[in-house]
Every structure is written in structure tokens, then in C-alpha cells.
Amino acid sequence: MKLTKYHGLSPQESQELFESLDQLLADFQVAEENAKKLYWNLELKPYFDFHKRLGQLYEASRIGSNVVADNIMRLGHTPESSEVTALTKSHIQPIEGVETFEDACMLIVNNSRELLQSVKEVFQKATEYQEQYTIALMSRLAHQLAMNIHFFLSMRSAMMN
């Protein structure tokens, strides 16, 4: 009888969960790069509040990438972390030419929605396999992404009035 790794998943379950997590990692990597571009290049009013929030978003995306990659390694796999791989795999498109506050907010909302969809897919697989660590991790990420969506939609709405 072949023993499974300490996470308790069969090799097939581990592979399937890895594939979903790797997709999420690619999405986080592109979202992180988008947030960094907005943080470095966007000069809008209210600059300081928005700039501060963009910095927090960039940091949260970086942390999201790291915790997903750590979870992939915990499952016994190697994250496919190259920029080229992320760009070809990601559901999120790299940003180009965002100049308005409204466009920036909607880009962040749309990126967060794509990430949330990927998180839900990983959550469903982890639930199916009863992989508790990944379930808890996806729950925290889903909460954070939902808060981002709400915050940036609210900020956009407030600035339009």
C-alpha cells in the first residue's frame, strides 16, 4: 500500500488541488503586478487616501501569492512561478493605460472578482477532499477579496457623487 503525504490526500487529489492552486497563483501574480503598476504610476485625487489603499492592495496581493505558493509546496508540488507562465495562465489581464479614478476602481474590482472566482474553485476542491488547511486559507482570502470589492465600489460611488 502506498502512503500519502502528511496532508492526507491521494496523489490524484493532490495533483488536482495543485492545478487549481497554481491557477490561483497565476491570477494573484498578475493582480499583484497590476496593483503595483497602479500604485507606482497613478496620480489621481484623492491621491493620498487612494495611494495608501493601493499600497495595501499591492501588499495583500503579494502576501496572497506567497501563501498560495506555500500551500502548493506543502502539498508536495512546485509552484509554476515564472512571469511568462503567470501571464499565459491567468484569467486576469495585465493593465495598460489606466488614467481615471473610475477605471482604476473598476479594474481592481474586476481583478478581485476574478481572484474570488479562482478562490471559490480551490475552496470547492479542498472541500471535496476535506483538506482543512486549504479550506481555511481560501476562506480568509475570499473574505479579503470581498472586502476589496466592497471598498473600491464604495469609493468609486462616493467619488462619482
Helices and strands as residue ranges (DSSP letters): H 11-41, H 47-74, H 83-89, H 101-128, H 132-160
